[in-house]
């Protein structure tokens, strides 16, 4: 799935991650405005990330965005296994110098296309740190819905902060149909 776009971002390309990208990705993860909003530590070593890329699991699907040959973002989708094979969990981060340029949207749409049309994932879930309102707004625009809140679930800059739990259902999928029917039934019962 290599997708190119030349609108507004120079020459942008989305492609599967490669081991050679590890150093650049870890550099992005350590950026001042990125690190507090992802589940990583400042001590993350390039070698550890390279090892993860050299030994990928079959359920992990990672894509990078490249602008003019430089990796500027990563979106990962992990498919569940066993009784959760119809679900996936998603993460995304973008180089702080490339925020608000549509790169996150493109990476998300790429991962959603993979989930919907190739893996038949019915439900994609993610968490977003409560203070990361721009990311939450992006997820909502793409179709993710709030499902709950985890209080004090992660440490950010010496403080316990919470995460918003969000999910997106495959349009027309079995889980979406069942969920919509359940909501409709609850609305009917509550109006009685």
N, C-alpha and C positions, 0 to 999 in steps of 0.2 A: 504494500500500500504506500506508494510514494506519490504524494500530492504536491503540486507546485502552485504557487500564488505569487504574483508580482505586484499586487495592489497594495501600496502603502508601506510595505515592509522590505523593500529591495526585492531580492529573489528569495522567497521562502519555500522550503521543502519540508515535508513531513516524511520520515522514514523510520524503519525499525532501528532501535539502539544498537550500537556496536561497542565492543570492548574498548576501542580507541577513544570513545566518548567519556570514559570514566573520569578523567582528570577535569574536564570541562564541567561535567555534571556536578561533581563534588564542589568545585569552585562556586557554582551557582547556589548550591545548597548552603554554603557558608556565608552567603551575602547577608548583610545587615538587615535587610527587609524581608528576606526569604526564610532564613533559619528559624526565626520565632514562630513561623506559621506552618512549619512542617514537622514531622516526627523524625527528627534527626538530631544528632549532637554535634557541637563544634569540633569534637575530636574524631569525627568520621575520617577514616583514612582512605586514600585513593585505592590502595591495594585491596582493602576489604570490598570496596565497591566493584573493582575489577573482578575479584573472585566471584561475586554474585553474578556478574555478566558472563563470565566464562563457564559457569555451571547453572544456566537458567533452568527453572522448572518448566514443564510443559504447559502449566496453567498461567504462567506470567507472560504478559504481552506489553512491551514497553516501546513507545515511540518518542522520537525527539523531533523538535522543530529546529530547522537550520535557516538562518538568514545570511545570505551572501557567504555561505560556507562555514559559518560559526554556529555551534549548537547554542540555542537560547531558551530551550524549555524541554521538559520531560512530562509525559503523561503515561501512567502505568495502569493496567487493568489486570487483576488477578481473578481468574475464574475459580469458583468454589469447587470442592470435590465431594464425591459421594452424594449424600442427600441434599447437598447445597450446590450441586453442579449447575443449577439453573440461575445461580446468583454470581455476582462479581463485585469486587471492591475496587475503587478507583482512587488514584492520587494524581496531583498536577502541581507543578511549579514552573515559574517563568523567571528568567534573568531580570533583575530589578530594572535594568536599563531598557527593557522591552515590554514593560507592563502597559496595559491599556492600548495595545496595538492590534488586538484581535487574534493574537497567537494562541492564547489559552482556549478561546472559542474553537479555533481550528483543530487543536489537539483533542479537545473534548469530543467534537463531532466525529473525528477520526476513530476514537476509541468506541464511541457509541455505535458507529457503523459496523465495526468489528463485532461488538457485542450482539447487536440486533440481527445482522445478516450473515454472520459466519459462525458464531458460537451459540446463537439462539439463547442468549442470556436474557432471562425474563426480568431480572431486578438488578440494578447497579446501585451500590450504596457507597457512601463516603462520609467523612466527618470534616468539619471546617471549624477552626478555632473561632470562638465567639467574636473576637475583635477584628477578624478578617472579613469585614462587611463587603468589600469589593468582590472577593471570591464567592461569598455566599450569593450575592446578586447575580454573578455570572452563572452559577449552578442553577439558580431559579429560572433565569432566562432560557437555559437549555432544557428545562423540564423537570429538574429535581424538586422534590417536595420535602418540607420539614417533617421529621418523624419523631423528634424528641431532642433531649438535651442531656449531656453527661456533665454534671457539675464537678469541677476540680479534677478532671480526668488527665490533665497534662500539665507539666511544668513549663512555664514560659518566662524567661528573664527573672527567675527567683520567686515566681508567684504560681499558685495553682489556678489554672483557668479552665473554662469549660469548652466543650465541643458541641456544635449543632450536628445532629445526625440527620442525614438527608438520603433520599432514594429516588430513583427514576425507574419507571416500569416500561417495558417494551410495548409500544402502541399496538393494540390488537392482540397482545399475547394473553396466554391463559391466566397468568397471575393478575394482570391488569383487569381483565374481564371479571375475575372473581372478586377483586378488591372493589371495583366499581359497583358490583352487585351488592356487596356487603354494605357499602356506604349508602346506597340507595335504600336498602332495607332499613338501616338505622334512621335515615331521614324520615321515612314513612312512619316508623314506630314513634319517633320523637314528636311528630306533628299530630299524633292522635290525642 
